[in-house]
């Protein structure tokens, strides 16, 4: 999955969050998202996201956060050979092959 995650960016192409991903032993994917301040940028271009409207507090760099409103993570994964997705792809590409496999199991 390395390199398979695209994170939200601002209009200048700066990433808005850090992503820490891990594939667990059972195959599940754990994704942690934290705020990215971009402190190396001039102050007017830094990612100063408001955490609480009432108190006017901002996220600090690397603080756990949700994705900014209106954004998403794109995650590309490799499905296991026996996944439902891959089995359906076999059926779509060659219906006869799926029929043969089903017949062999039912004998």
C-alpha positions, -999 to 999 in steps of 0.1 A, spaced: 0 0 0 31 23 2 25 52 -21 -11 42 -25 -27 71 -5 -33 106 -19 -40 133 7 -59 166 5 -39 196 -7 -44 233 -6 -45 256 -38 -7 258 -36 -3 220 -36 7 218 0 -5 187 18 -31 195 46 -26 164 67 0 137 76 -11 101 71 3 72 90 -9 39 75 -3 3 85 -16 -31 72 -25 -53 102 -18 -90 103 -55 -98 95 -52 -76 63 -72 -47 78 -58 -12 71 -53 13 99 -50 49 88 -42 77 113 -46 114 102 -29 143 119 -28 181 112 -1 194 89 8 230 98 33 236 70 53 258 93 81 262 67 57 283 46 52 321 51 26 327 79 -1 337 54 2 304 36 3 281 66 -24 256 73 -40 272 104 -72 252 108 -97 262 135 -104 233 159 -130 251 180 -151 279 167 -161 289 203 -126 294 216 -109 302 183 -83 275 190 -63 260 161 -48 225 156 -12 221 164 13 204 140 8 166 141 -23 167 163 -49 140 155 -77 155 134 -105 147 109 -100 154 73 -108 190 63 -144 195 52 -150 188 16 -118 166 12 -111 129 11 -83 104 11 -78 83 -20 -65 48 -10 -53 23 -36 -52 -13 -24 -43 -47 -40 -72 -71 -35 -64 -107 -25 -67 -133 -53 -98 -149 -37 -116 -116 -29 -152 -111 -41 -140 -83 -64 -115 -106 -82 -140 -135 -84 -166 -112 -100 -139 -99 -125 -134 -135 -136 -171 -139 -141 -174 -108 -162 -143 -116 -183 -150 -153 -188 -185 -166 -176 -176 -201 -188 -146 -203 -165 -167 -194 -134 -193 -221 -145 -165 -247 -148 -152 -238 -114 -186 -240 -98 -193 -274 -115 -161 -289 -102 -170 -279 -67 -205 -294 -69 -193 -328 -80 
